[in-house]
Amino acid sequence: MASVGEASFPSSGWIRAIPLLPRNAALGLLHAYRATISHTYGDVCKYYPSCSAYAVGAVQQHGAVKGSAMAAARIARCHPWAQGGIDDPPPHAQFSHALTRHGFVVPLRKD
């Protein structure tokens, strides 16, 4: 599921955050979708969390490419004959990043 944390963007270690730019760009698009278009549909998803929340969680955990592929597979499973139910994105075994309070991914602090 989409998560949030208490981390902040590192002001001194911004170079380590460059590889996370595609992931955070995808998260920005997903947040914009969830704030605007998603509200017009209402609560119609058969699965919990909704497909857009699943996509946020998948991109947070697995990156822009694999997370987007996982979200597309989830959307393909959503059809009128689907049973539905609880379907969280699988957590990444070696997730080594922190999350901001808005759900963006930042590198862990090295204190």
C-alpha positions as CSV (number, residue, x, y, z in Angstrom):
1,M,0.0,0.0,0.0
2,A,1.1,3.6,-0.5
3,S,3.1,4.7,2.5
4,V,4.4,8.0,3.9
5,G,7.2,8.6,6.3
6,E,8.9,11.4,8.2
7,A,12.1,11.7,6.1
8,S,13.1,14.9,4.4
9,F,15.1,15.7,1.3
10,P,18.8,15.6,2.1
11,S,20.2,19.1,1.4
12,S,23.8,17.9,1.5
13,G,23.4,14.5,-0.2
14,W,21.4,15.6,-3.2
15,I,23.7,13.7,-5.6
16,R,22.6,10.4,-4.1
17,A,19.0,11.4,-4.9
18,I,19.5,11.7,-8.7
19,P,18.8,8.0,-9.4
20,L,15.5,8.4,-7.6
21,L,14.3,11.2,-10.0
22,P,12.4,8.9,-12.4
23,R,10.7,7.2,-9.4
24,N,9.7,10.5,-7.8
25,A,8.5,11.9,-11.2
26,A,6.2,8.9,-11.6
27,L,5.0,9.4,-8.0
28,G,4.3,13.1,-8.8
29,L,2.1,12.1,-11.7
30,L,0.3,9.5,-9.6
31,H,-0.3,12.1,-6.8
32,A,-1.7,14.5,-9.3
33,Y,-4.0,11.9,-10.8
34,R,-5.2,10.9,-7.3
35,A,-5.8,14.5,-6.4
36,T,-7.8,15.4,-9.5
37,I,-9.1,12.6,-11.8
38,S,-9.5,9.8,-9.2
39,H,-12.0,11.8,-7.2
40,T,-14.4,12.0,-10.1
41,Y,-14.8,8.2,-10.3
42,G,-15.5,7.7,-6.6
43,D,-15.0,4.4,-4.8
44,V,-15.6,1.9,-7.6
45,C,-12.5,-0.3,-7.3
46,K,-13.1,-4.0,-6.5
47,Y,-9.7,-4.2,-4.9
48,Y,-8.3,-2.7,-1.7
49,P,-6.2,-0.6,-2.0
50,S,-7.5,1.1,-5.1
51,C,-5.6,0.7,-8.3
52,S,-4.0,4.2,-8.0
53,A,-3.0,3.6,-4.4
54,Y,-1.5,0.2,-5.5
55,A,0.4,2.0,-8.2
56,V,1.9,4.5,-5.7
57,G,3.0,1.7,-3.4
58,A,4.4,-0.3,-6.3
59,V,6.4,2.6,-7.6
60,Q,7.6,3.6,-4.2
61,Q,8.9,0.0,-3.5
62,H,10.1,-1.1,-6.9
63,G,10.8,2.0,-9.0
64,A,9.2,3.7,-12.0
65,V,9.5,0.9,-14.6
66,K,8.8,-2.2,-12.5
67,G,6.2,-0.4,-10.4
68,S,4.4,0.8,-13.5
69,A,4.4,-2.7,-15.0
70,M,3.0,-4.0,-11.7
71,A,0.3,-1.4,-11.7
72,A,-0.6,-2.1,-15.4
73,A,-0.9,-5.8,-14.5
74,R,-3.2,-4.9,-11.6
75,I,-5.4,-2.8,-13.8
76,A,-5.6,-5.7,-16.3
77,R,-6.8,-7.9,-13.5
78,C,-9.6,-5.5,-12.7
79,H,-12.6,-6.6,-14.8
80,P,-16.3,-7.2,-14.2
81,W,-15.7,-10.9,-13.4
82,A,-12.9,-10.3,-10.9
83,Q,-13.4,-11.4,-7.4
84,G,-11.6,-8.4,-5.9
85,G,-10.4,-8.2,-2.3
86,I,-7.3,-7.1,-0.6
87,D,-4.3,-6.9,-2.9
88,D,-1.3,-5.0,-1.6
89,P,1.9,-4.6,-3.7
90,P,4.6,-6.9,-2.5
91,P,7.3,-5.1,-0.5
92,H,10.8,-5.0,-2.0
93,A,13.2,-7.2,-0.1
94,Q,16.0,-4.7,-0.1
95,F,14.2,-1.4,0.1
96,S,16.9,0.9,1.3
97,H,15.2,4.3,1.0
98,A,13.1,6.6,3.2
99,L,9.8,8.2,2.5
100,T,8.8,11.8,2.9
101,R,5.5,12.8,4.5
102,H,4.1,13.2,0.9
103,G,5.2,9.7,-0.1
104,F,8.3,10.7,-2.2
105,V,11.4,8.5,-2.0
106,V,14.7,9.9,-0.6
107,P,18.0,8.3,0.2
108,L,18.5,7.1,3.8
109,R,20.5,9.5,5.9
110,K,24.1,8.5,6.5
111,D,24.9,9.9,10.0
